[in-house]
Amino acid sequence: MAWCVKADIEQQFGPDNVADWADLDNDDNATKIANRIAAAITYAEAFAKAMLRGSPLSLTRIDASVPTLITVATAIIAGVYLYECRGLEDASPNPDGSPRHRLASAKASALQTLEMIRDGKLEIEV
C-alpha cells in the first residue's frame, strides 16, 4: 500500500499547484505529469521509510495500514519535492544566507512529525 497518493498531495497543495509543479517542460503532457507525480510519491515514501527505520514501529505494519499522520507527512514531502524541482523563484534568504521558500515550514513540519514518530515522542496507532 502506498503511503500517499496523488489526491493526498492535492489535498495539501491544491490540484492546480501539483499539476503545475509536476509539469517540468511546461507542455501540459498528462503522461509526463502523472509520471512525475508518481516519481515524487516514490521518493517521498522512500524518504519517510528511511527516516522511520529504527523506530518502535514496524514498517511492515505501517505498509498494511498507513496512519493519517504518516500519509500527510509523506504527501507534503512529495509536494515539496515537486515544487523544489521547479526551482525556487520565491526564495528569500534565511538569516544565514541560505535560500528559503514558501513551503519550507510545511517541509520542516512534515520532517518533524516523522522524527517525533521515529523517536517515540508521538505515539500513533498502527
C-alpha positions as a Python dict, from the first residue, in 0.01 Angstrom:
ca = {
    (1, 'M'): (0, 0, 0),
    (2, 'A'): (135, 342, -95),
    (3, 'W'): (191, 579, 193),
    (4, 'C'): (27, 860, -6),
    (5, 'V'): (-144, 907, -342),
    (6, 'K'): (-189, 1198, -580),
    (7, 'A'): (-513, 1302, -407),
    (8, 'D'): (-327, 1335, -75),
    (9, 'I'): (-74, 1571, -231),
    (10, 'E'): (-355, 1769, -395),
    (11, 'Q'): (-533, 1790, -59),
    (12, 'Q'): (-226, 1965, 84),
    (13, 'F'): (-134, 2193, -206),
    (14, 'G'): (-428, 2201, -449),
    (15, 'P'): (-462, 2016, -779),
    (16, 'D'): (-355, 2311, -995),
    (17, 'N'): (-33, 2364, -799),
    (18, 'V'): (54, 1995, -806),
    (19, 'A'): (-5, 1976, -1183),
    (20, 'D'): (198, 2294, -1243),
    (21, 'W'): (488, 2175, -1028),
    (22, 'A'): (491, 1834, -1199),
    (23, 'D'): (496, 1988, -1549),
    (24, 'L'): (871, 2048, -1576),
    (25, 'D'): (857, 2100, -1953),
    (26, 'N'): (553, 2331, -1938),
    (27, 'D'): (388, 2130, -2216),
    (28, 'D'): (76, 2003, -2031),
    (29, 'N'): (168, 1645, -2123),
    (30, 'A'): (-60, 1441, -1895),
    (31, 'T'): (158, 1129, -1914),
    (32, 'K'): (474, 1315, -1813),
    (33, 'I'): (289, 1493, -1534),
    (34, 'A'): (147, 1166, -1400),
    (35, 'N'): (492, 1003, -1418),
    (36, 'R'): (647, 1295, -1235),
    (37, 'I'): (388, 1277, -957),
    (38, 'A'): (443, 901, -929),
    (39, 'A'): (818, 963, -900),
    (40, 'A'): (758, 1221, -625),
    (41, 'I'): (544, 971, -433),
    (42, 'T'): (810, 703, -469),
    (43, 'Y'): (1077, 946, -344),
    (44, 'A'): (866, 1068, -51),
    (45, 'E'): (777, 717, 61),
    (46, 'A'): (1139, 601, 41),
    (47, 'F'): (1249, 910, 235),
    (48, 'A'): (983, 861, 504),
    (49, 'K'): (1069, 490, 538),
    (50, 'A'): (1438, 577, 573),
    (51, 'M'): (1353, 827, 849),
    (52, 'L'): (1136, 577, 1036),
    (53, 'R'): (1378, 284, 1025),
    (54, 'G'): (1484, 201, 1376),
    (55, 'S'): (1165, 344, 1522),
    (56, 'P'): (944, 143, 1756),
    (57, 'L'): (703, 97, 1464),
    (58, 'S'): (718, -190, 1221),
    (59, 'L'): (737, -63, 863),
    (60, 'T'): (553, -378, 754),
    (61, 'R'): (262, -290, 982),
    (62, 'I'): (262, 68, 856),
    (63, 'D'): (253, -62, 497),
    (64, 'A'): (-63, -260, 582),
    (65, 'S'): (-248, 39, 729),
    (66, 'V'): (-84, 378, 689),
    (67, 'P'): (-168, 618, 974),
    (68, 'T'): (-301, 959, 875),
    (69, 'L'): (-3, 1148, 1020),
    (70, 'I'): (236, 947, 803),
    (71, 'T'): (17, 990, 494),
    (72, 'V'): (6, 1367, 541),
    (73, 'A'): (380, 1396, 609),
    (74, 'T'): (461, 1182, 305),
    (75, 'A'): (222, 1384, 85),
    (76, 'I'): (387, 1709, 198),
    (77, 'I'): (733, 1572, 123),
    (78, 'A'): (614, 1464, -225),
    (79, 'G'): (457, 1803, -294),
    (80, 'V'): (762, 1995, -177),
    (81, 'Y'): (980, 1766, -392),
    (82, 'L'): (772, 1861, -699),
    (83, 'Y'): (783, 2229, -604),
    (84, 'E'): (1158, 2237, -542),
    (85, 'C'): (1231, 2065, -873),
    (86, 'R'): (1076, 2367, -1047),
    (87, 'G'): (1332, 2598, -890),
    (88, 'L'): (1293, 2846, -609),
    (89, 'E'): (1168, 3162, -774),
    (90, 'D'): (1019, 3283, -449),
    (91, 'A'): (1325, 3215, -235),
    (92, 'S'): (1437, 3464, 21),
    (93, 'P'): (1744, 3424, 236),
    (94, 'N'): (1744, 3279, 584),
    (95, 'P'): (1949, 3471, 840),
    (96, 'D'): (2247, 3254, 742),
    (97, 'G'): (2206, 3349, 374),
    (98, 'S'): (2073, 3009, 260),
    (99, 'P'): (1759, 3010, 43),
    (100, 'R'): (1418, 2964, 199),
    (101, 'H'): (1093, 2924, 13),
    (102, 'R'): (724, 2944, 96),
    (103, 'L'): (691, 2568, 154),
    (104, 'A'): (991, 2546, 389),
    (105, 'S'): (773, 2548, 701),
    (106, 'A'): (547, 2273, 561),
    (107, 'K'): (852, 2062, 482),
    (108, 'A'): (1002, 2124, 826),
    (109, 'S'): (673, 2029, 992),
    (110, 'A'): (649, 1703, 794),
    (111, 'L'): (1008, 1613, 882),
    (112, 'Q'): (950, 1698, 1247),
    (113, 'T'): (638, 1476, 1253),
    (114, 'L'): (836, 1181, 1115),
    (115, 'E'): (1122, 1245, 1360),
    (116, 'M'): (882, 1256, 1654),
    (117, 'I'): (721, 929, 1543),
    (118, 'R'): (1062, 769, 1496),
    (119, 'D'): (1184, 885, 1835),
    (120, 'G'): (868, 765, 2012),
    (121, 'K'): (768, 1120, 2108),
    (122, 'L'): (449, 1100, 1905),
    (123, 'E'): (253, 781, 1953),
    (124, 'I'): (36, 662, 1667),
    (125, 'E'): (-178, 357, 1627),
    (126, 'V'): (-83, 111, 1355),
}
